C-alpha cells in the first residue's frame, strides 16, 4: 500500500541540535530496541503495524507488501547499515530500504528483501510512483528457518553492495546516492523481528 503523500514529515524530540539521534555521530551509531520510548522516537512507521516485543522491533501485519519503518536519522552519501532479522510467521520475510529521499514515501528509495519464502534475496529500487523495479537477486540459504539472519547494505557514491550473514552477494553500480537520505526496515507478507541495528 502506498503511504499517504500528504503525511507530514517526521519530527523527533530525540534529535539533538547537531541533527543526530542520541548514540549517533558522523561515524554512525546503534539502535537499542529494548527501550520502547527510544524506539518510538527513533522510528517513523510508513506502513504496517510495528511494535517493540521481547527486546526487538516487530512488524506484525500479515498479507501486505512493502511495510516500512524509517529510522529518523538522516544519513550521508556513504554509510553501511546492518540489522538482524528473524522471520516469525508469513511468506516473504525481511528487508532493508535505503537512499530514501522522503521519509514518508517509498518513492525513489532502494531496497533489498527476501522473497520466495526466504529462499531468494532480491534488490532494486522503487520508481517515482512507488512500484518496485528489480535490479538483481540471488538464491540463498533458507531465510525462513526461524533463525536470525544479518541483512546488510554498504552505500557509496560508486554504488551499493548487498550482504547476507556477512557474505557479499552483489555490488550494484546503477545507483545515484543522494547527500541526505534515510534508511529503514521492511517486511512483506510476514511477521518479522528486527534487532541489533548498526549504522557506520
N, C-alpha and C positions, 0 to 999 in steps of 0.2 A: 504493500500500500504506500501511496505517495504521501509524504509529510505535507501538512498544510503550509502553503507558501507564505501565508500571512502571519505565521507564528513568529513571535518576537525572538530576537537573538538572545541566547542565554546570557544571563549575568550571574556572577557568583561573588558573594561577600568573602569567599575564601581566597580570591586572587589578591595578591599584595600589590603595593604601589609600583613594584617593578614589573608587574604583569605576570608574575609567576604564582602558581599554586604552592601552598606550603609543602616543603620537601623537594621542590623543583628548583633548578638553576639553569644557566645557559647550557650546562652539560647533561641535562636530563633529570630524571627522578623516578621514584617508585610510587605505587598506589597501594595503600593499606585498605583492603576490602573488609577488614574486621571491624571497622568503626563506621556504623551506619550514618552518623552525622557527616563524616568526611565523604562518604560515598555520595550522599545527596548533594553536597556542594561541589564535588569533583566531576559529576557525570550529568549529562543532559540527554535523557531518552528522546530519541527522534520518533521511534515507533516500537511497538511491542510492550511487554509487561516485565519490568526489571525490578529486582529487589535483592537486598542482602539476605544471605542464607548460609548458615554454618561457616562463617568466615570468608565466604566468597560472594560473587555478584552473579545472579542467576536470571536468565531470560526464561520466562515460564509459559509464554503463549505458544501453542502448537498450531500447525496448519497454515501459517502465514510466512511469506518470504521477506527477506531483507529487513529484518528487525534490528534496529541500530541504536546504540547509546554512544554519545560523543564525549570524549574527555575534553573538559573545558580549557585545557592548557593549550594556547596557540603554540605551534611548532615551527622551527626554522626550515630552511630549504633542505638541509641534510639531517637525518636522525635515524635511529634504529628503535623499533618497537617490538616487544615480545610479550606474550601472555600465555598462561597455562589455561587450556580449555578442555572440559570434560563433558561428553555427551551423556545426558541423563535419560532422555526419552526423545522419541521422534525419529526423523529420517536423515536430513542432510547434515546438520551439525553446525559447527562454529566457524567464525571468520574474523577478519580484521578489515576495517576501512581506513584509508589514509589519503593524504594530499586532498583533503576535503575543503573546498573553498568556503562553503557556508555551513555552519554547524547545525542549521535547522533543516537542511535538504541533502539528499544523497547525490543530487545532480552534479556531474563532473568529478565525483570522487572516484578513487581507485579501490579495489578490494581483492582479497583472497578469501576463499571459503571452501570447506568440504562440500562434496556432493556425492551422488552415487552411494548413499547410505554409508558414507565415511570411507569409501574406497578410492576416492579421486579428489585431488585438490586442484581447484581452478583459480585463475586470476584474470583480471581485466579491469574495466572501468565502466561507470555509469555515464551515459551520454547526457546531453543538456536537458533531456526530459526525464532522466532517472531510469532509463532502460539499460540493463546490463549488456556490455559489449565484451565478448570473450577474447582474451589475448593469448591464453595458453593454459596448460594443465598437465597433471601427471598422475598416474596410478600410484597409490601409496598404501602402506600397511593400514589395516582397518582402524580408522579413527572412531568407529562406533563400538569399540570394545569395552567402553565404560571406564577407561583409564584416562588420566590427564595427559594431554599432548601439548607440546610447545609450538605455537604458531609465531612466526617472526617475519618482519619485513625491514630491510635496510633501504632508505631513500637517499639518493644523491642527485646532483644535477645531471649526471650521466644516465640515470635510470633507477630501477628498483630491483632488489633481489628478494626471493621468496625462500623461507626456511621452514622446515618441519622437524621438530625434535633435534635441532642443532645441525641438520644436514641441508645445505643449499640445494634447491631444486631447479632454480632458473634465475636468469637475470634478464630483465625486460628493458630495452632501450627506447621503445616507442612510448615516451613519457615526458611530460612537461611539468616539473615541480614548480610550485609557487612559493614565494618567500615567506608567507604566513598562512598556515593551513591547520587543519585539525585531523585527529585520528580517533578511532573508536572501535567498539566491539560489534560483532554482527552474529546473528543466528537466523537460520531459516528452517521452518517446519520442525523445530526442535526446542527442547528444554535443555539449556546448556549452563554449566557452572564455569565461571571465569575466576582466575586467581593469579597472584604473582605477576602483575603487570609492571614492566620496566621500560622506560624510555631513556635512551642515551645517545 
